[in-house]
Amino acid sequence: MASIQTTAEPLSVTEQQIALALRYKHGEQTVMLASQKPDTLLSAAIDRGFIDTEGYITRKGRALIARYSFI
C-alpha cells in the first residue's frame, strides 16, 4: 500500500467529524472515506494520530471511535 502524504492540519475539522469518518473502516482496519472532503478528513486524522500514514486506524483512532460511538 502506498504511503499517504499530509499537508498542514485543517482547523475546520473536528474530532467528531473524524470519528464519524473512521467508522467507515474496511478490511483490516484500513479506512475508506466517503467522498465528502476525503482529503481534508484524512489529512486531519493522520496529523492528529488517528490514522497512520498507510491508512490504518491507530489505537488512538479506535479510542476516538469508542468515545463518539454513543453520541
C-alpha positions as CSV (number, residue, x, y, z in Angstrom):
1,M,0.0,0.0,0.0
2,A,1.4,3.4,-0.9
3,S,2.3,5.9,1.8
4,I,0.0,8.9,2.2
5,Q,1.4,12.4,2.3
6,T,-0.2,15.0,4.5
7,T,-0.4,18.8,4.5
8,A,-1.0,21.3,7.2
9,E,-3.8,20.3,9.5
10,P,-7.2,21.8,8.6
11,L,-8.6,23.7,11.5
12,S,-12.2,23.3,10.5
13,V,-12.2,19.5,11.0
14,T,-13.5,18.4,14.4
15,E,-12.7,15.2,16.3
16,Q,-16.4,14.2,15.9
17,Q,-16.2,14.5,12.1
18,I,-13.1,12.4,12.2
19,A,-14.7,9.8,14.4
20,L,-17.7,9.6,12.0
21,A,-15.4,9.1,9.1
22,L,-13.3,6.4,10.9
23,R,-16.4,4.3,11.4
24,Y,-16.1,3.5,7.7
25,K,-13.2,1.2,8.2
26,H,-12.7,-1.6,5.7
27,G,-11.0,-4.9,6.0
28,E,-8.1,-5.0,8.4
29,Q,-8.8,-1.6,9.9
30,T,-8.0,0.5,6.8
31,V,-10.2,3.5,6.2
32,M,-12.5,4.0,3.3
33,L,-13.7,7.6,3.5
34,A,-16.8,8.9,1.8
35,S,-16.4,11.4,-1.0
36,Q,-17.3,14.4,1.3
37,K,-13.9,16.2,1.9
38,P,-11.9,12.9,2.0
39,D,-8.5,14.6,1.7
40,T,-9.3,17.1,4.4
41,L,-10.6,14.5,6.8
42,L,-7.7,12.1,6.0
43,S,-5.1,14.8,6.5
44,A,-6.6,15.9,9.8
45,A,-6.9,12.3,11.0
46,I,-3.3,11.5,10.1
47,D,-1.9,14.7,11.6
48,R,-3.8,14.1,14.9
49,G,-2.6,10.5,15.1
50,F,-5.9,8.7,14.5
51,I,-4.7,7.0,11.3
52,D,-1.2,6.0,10.4
53,T,0.4,7.1,7.1
54,E,-0.5,3.8,5.5
55,G,-4.2,4.3,6.2
56,Y,-4.6,2.0,9.2
57,I,-6.6,3.1,12.3
58,T,-4.3,3.6,15.3
59,R,-5.0,2.8,18.9
60,K,-5.8,6.5,19.4
61,G,-8.2,6.3,16.4
62,R,-10.0,3.3,17.9
63,A,-10.3,5.2,21.2
64,L,-11.8,8.1,19.4
65,I,-14.4,5.9,17.7
66,A,-15.4,4.4,21.1
67,R,-15.7,7.9,22.6
68,Y,-18.1,9.1,19.9
69,S,-20.0,5.8,19.4
70,F,-22.8,6.8,21.8
71,I,-23.3,10.3,20.6
